[in-house]
Amino acid sequence: MKLLHTELLIARHFKNSVFKNPAIYIITLFIGALLLFATFLGWDNYKSQNEASEKYQHESREDWLKNPDKNPHRMAHYGNFAFRKSTSLSVFEFGMEPFFGNAIFLEAHKQNTANFSEAGFSNSMLRFGEISIGMVLQILLPLLIFFIGFNAIAFERENGTLKLLLSQGISWKQLLFGKIFGIASVIMLLFIPTILVLVFVWLLLQNFTISADETFKMILFILFHFIYLMFFCVIAVLVSASSKTSKKALVSLIGIWLILTIILPRTSQAIGAYLYEAPSKVQFNSEIEQDILKQGDSHNPNDVHYKAIKDSLLRTYKVDSVQKLPFNYSGFIMTEGERISSKIYNDHLEKLLKIYDKQNSFSKAVSFLNPYIAMKNLSMGLSNTDYDSYIDFQKQAEIYRYDMAQKMNALQIKYISNKKPGAKEKPLTIGKEHWADVEEFHYEPKGISDVLKTEILSIISVSFWIIILFMLIRFAAKNLNAI
Amino acid sequence: MLQLLFKNFIRSKGTKFGLLFLLIIGFISLLIGLQFQEKQQNNIAETTIYQKEHIARNASFHKDEIGLLLYYVKFSLVNKTLPINSLVIGQRDVNPSIQSVTIRGLEAQKYDSELNNPSNLLAGNIDFSFVLLYLFPLLIIAFSYNLISEEKESGTWKIVATQSSNTFFYILKLFYVRILSLIGLLTLLLIIAIIFLQIPVDKSFAVFYGIAVLYVLLWFSVCFFIVSLQKNSNFNAVILLTIWLFLIIILPAAINTYIINKYKVPEALELTLKQRNAYHEKWDMDKQTTLNKFYEHYPQFKNYVLPDAEFSWLWYYAMQQMGDDESAVQSKELEAKLEQRNHASEAIAQFIPTLHTQIQLNEIAKSDLKNQLSFLKETTKFHEKLRLHFYPKIFDNAPVEQQDWDDYKVETFTDATEISFTKAFLPLLAFNVLLIGMGWFNFKRMI
């Protein structure tokens, strides 16, 4: 019981003094209400988004299977959809979700954009941000910690009670830790109920059948947020301890909060975006088209590349016209065209993603200085609402699209006769049973190990901050004085 | 007296640093605006060249079939970007400012999104409107939260009170000095913007400037009111930052979340499935039935009868047309929902000055949802015009070479929405008057 006895006494004392101020009840009540509002809307949003996405994914699949006998190339144009689904943690952390497209139409020859993002359907209000549990935990609670904590030591100094405390044999270290625990105990009154509700809602969403992956993500989500909030308790006490007056402490803390949560995240990303300019869709598409034309245009009857293929086929099979080939010639050409155009598209996409990576690198680097960015990145990673998850979704959709198109081409090569039907003859078809050969699109969100791999920098940053803050406490305990 | 107050204010290190910081970040915002402007202009220039080459190339490939040619050819419509847009990028980064469409089904092409790095979108732009909306208030708060309270805390207030004949007048002067320096900074930044970004000084710019000034004044009014309560500096700082937090983050975010949840748009996904099926199922249906529906829509094409062949372009474009016609209900619903969203947010925004300012600035810069909706409508008209122009040529199989393909230039849509002074200024004015009135009342009572 002797252990930390003094610290806990100081903590209890501080907590009582905080609750003497009636404003704290109003704030707590308000934040509580905001958390409930955020949970409810997050839940509602998640359910409707996932229900819609599942419904239409399913419907589009039924539609696909219902198609009658037809030419496989018609089916390649009929196409499929990839609808984006959210993970259960996204109820609490929206991340970039509002800016993600929710549906991609997947067809032959063409990589379509991911459309129907929430942002595209909103007015500028969305750009002010959204209320989610993550936002409350990451932005509002740190400010609340600062508002509660700026007085912690500076006020005692102003009052002269600091000298009394220290002369009673309490060490600086005990005092600092005591105050940190004091602030933390106030914040935990908000944090713990929030986590309980969070876990309950999260269990409810999955009908109490949880996977190991999801559970691990959830535990890390809670753990990192806890550590993150503790950072701010420590910062508040340290700043309060090193300020002459409580006013100075308050102004410095507000400044720190503004820089960490409002100014730096936007500026660092803006610098990246400014320095590494990404092409717009117009430019991107026209560059791809030019490269495809260079490689060979399957629509151009006199194209050199395709003429070479034709000649070599005729030579190999020792025939004098493509109609005499033992397989469907246009299916073969389309396979080649799809291969070339996808390769070129993917090359350009890689280039584009490299530019995006460079743009993001600034903010990643700043996450070392700014625990908010590190926390935000981690939280978005764990809830699969981060940049990498979105790119991953698009890549999975593109792989599916390519396989579908090539499967249809293969069916054409194999089953469609090489002799074109006359103008009045029925078109050539294959049986509808083949449509089921193409599996339904299924998006698999990134697992915990991939998330941790991409967020390694944020984890290092968090560990780095733990060390720095401990060192600062030790340094402060040695060098602070009472006046 | 005023001169002394001004000297005293400007001499402080904090003031100099604050003003310099705002000037620098304001200038950075103009650089970002310039980059945005250049990108938009390059895109338009590139589209113009691209369209010309693209049409010429395809016209040379598909000489004998105009129907096949028009399967490929894309025509572009540009949503005009005003120079003032560089100050308020708004939604123009999310939504494409150029639509390129073929005369095939429109619903499958209309909602194609712009390429974007979602990290940039999430972080938001540092355009001038960000500096104005977020950062100006912070500096205003920093400059005025401790007026009077600081002097009271250091004990100099009694001296001031006995030395000046009218303390209320003294307080007004303190504010006057601060207002003047920030309005001065705002004006300086906008003058640089006019030169640097070639923004015409016209009615929209005047409204822009008016809103910006009223917005800056609004924050001084808020500070004036809080200072009039005559609490201590710490209380003022906490309460002012909380007000800022509410107006800049919590309320807009809560309202946005509410609106998105209230007006959900499942129609979007339904629409996209519907148009796909409506078109594709026609391949396996009776051709004449499809054509009859087509004639119903366009009676003027009744004399083009279905040729006796397995495939004809008349039939093909009739099928494509059906994709649009049969998903028209969903398309209309989606449009109506988005308009509802816009109305609801504008209505609520009148009571939240920060939101109101942002929405009004976006409206002036034509970068709001309303502009996007008008652009989509215009795209529909543009597409319809092309269809009606090309349909008879396709059905007659008009010779490709006889068309003057150079005539099909990139077209531009100019959003002609007029700016209303009352709508723009009234809410801000009302808040200003209210806060100053209440502050005045408090001072009169207490001093």
Interface residues (C-beta under 8 A of the other chain):
Chain A: L34 F37 A38 L41 D44 N45 S48 A52 S53 Y56 E59 S60 D63 N67 P68 K70 R74 H77 Y78 G79 F81 F83 G95 M96 P98 F99 F100 G101 N102 A103 F105 N112 T113 A114 N115 F116 S117 E118 A119 G120 F121 S122 N123 S124 M125 L126 R127 F128 G129 E130 I131 M135 I139 L140 L143 F147 F150 S246 K247 L250 V251 I254 L258 I262 P265 R266 T267 S268 Q269 A270 G272 A273 Y274 E277 A278 P279 S280 K281 V282 Q283 F284 S286 E289 H299 N300 P301 L352 Y356 Q359 N360 S363 Y387 Y390 P421 A423 K424 E425 K426 P427
Chain B: I28 L31 I32 Q35 K39 N42 N43 E46 T47 Y50 H54 F61 Y72 G90 Q91 V94 N95 P96 I98 S100 A108 Y111 D112 S113 E114 L115 N116 N117 P118 S119 N120 L121 L122 A123 G124 N125 I126 F130 Y134 L138 N146 E153 S233 N234 A237 V238 L241 L245 I248 I249 I250 P252 A253 A254 I255 N256 T257 Y258 I259 I260 N261 K264 V265 P266 A268 L269 E270 T272 L273 R276 N277 H280 W283 D284 D308 A309 E310 F311 L338 R341 N342 S345 E346 A349 T354 L355 Q358 I359 N362 S367 D368 L369 K370 Q372
